[in-house]
Amino acid sequence: PDDVFAPDFIWKGSYDYKGQKQPMSLTVTSFNASTGKVNVTLTDSSTEFLLSGVYKRQETRLTLLLYQMRALTYSSLGRIMEESWAMDGFVSISIKNA
């Protein structure tokens, strides 16, 4: 649905890091409906990733690329600087029973 790209919409989820699930949130910072351009902030407990990409409505595909990263805690700075990073993943809907 179009409203998932509304500014300040938050997707909650997790990612795997070295075999362990890490909680994260993805917040939409801007979306241009005519071009499909999306800017988001992915945040976990220690790092913030700024991502930008394009949503292709006909393919229902969202591709995001990292353009800035910063440590939210001092201890994560070393981890960021020492490792090479790549992000690849899928977004899927999670339906919870009431």
C-alpha positions in Angstrom: 0.0 0.0 0.0 1.1 3.6 -0.7 0.9 4.6 2.9 3.9 2.5 3.9 6.1 5.2 2.2 4.4 8.1 4.2 7.0 10.2 6.0 7.8 8.9 9.5 6.2 5.5 8.7 8.2 2.9 10.7 8.9 -0.7 9.7 10.0 -2.9 12.6 12.0 -6.0 12.0 15.4 -7.6 12.4 18.5 -8.5 10.5 21.1 -11.3 10.9 24.6 -10.3 12.0 27.1 -13.1 12.4 24.3 -15.6 12.9 22.4 -13.6 15.5 19.1 -11.7 14.9 19.4 -8.0 15.7 16.3 -5.8 16.2 16.0 -2.8 13.9 13.6 -0.2 12.6 13.4 1.4 9.2 11.9 4.9 9.1 10.8 6.5 5.9 12.2 10.1 5.7 10.9 11.0 2.2 9.1 9.4 -0.7 8.4 10.9 -4.2 5.4 9.0 -5.6 6.0 10.1 -9.2 9.6 9.0 -9.4 9.5 6.2 -6.7 12.5 7.7 -4.9 12.6 6.6 -1.2 14.9 7.8 1.6 15.0 5.8 4.8 16.9 5.6 8.1 17.7 2.1 9.4 18.4 2.1 13.1 19.6 -0.7 15.4 20.7 -0.3 19.0 24.1 1.1 18.1 24.2 2.2 14.4 22.2 4.4 12.1 22.3 3.8 8.3 20.9 6.3 5.9 19.7 4.6 2.7 18.3 5.9 -0.5 16.7 4.1 -3.4 13.8 3.5 -5.8 10.5 1.7 -5.4 9.4 0.1 -8.6 5.6 -0.2 -8.3 5.1 -2.6 -11.2 7.7 -5.0 -9.8 6.8 -4.3 -6.1 10.5 -4.0 -5.6 12.4 -1.7 -3.3 16.1 -1.3 -3.8 18.1 0.7 -1.3 21.7 1.8 -1.2 23.7 3.0 1.8 24.9 6.6 1.5 25.9 7.3 5.2 26.5 5.4 8.4 27.2 6.6 11.9 27.7 5.0 15.3 25.2 5.8 18.0 27.4 4.4 20.6 31.2 4.6 20.9 31.6 0.8 21.1 30.0 0.3 17.7 32.4 2.7 16.0 35.3 0.1 16.0 33.0 -2.5 14.6 31.9 -0.3 11.7 35.5 0.8 10.9 37.0 -2.6 11.0 34.5 -4.6 8.9 33.4 -4.3 5.4 29.6 -4.0 5.1 27.0 -5.2 2.6 23.3 -5.2 2.9 20.9 -7.4 1.0 17.4 -8.4 2.0 13.7 -8.6 1.5 10.8 -6.8 3.1 7.8 -8.9 3.8 4.5 -8.3 5.7 4.0 -9.9 9.0 0.4 -10.5 10.1 -0.2 -11.0 13.8 -3.3 -12.6 15.2 -5.3 -10.4 17.5 
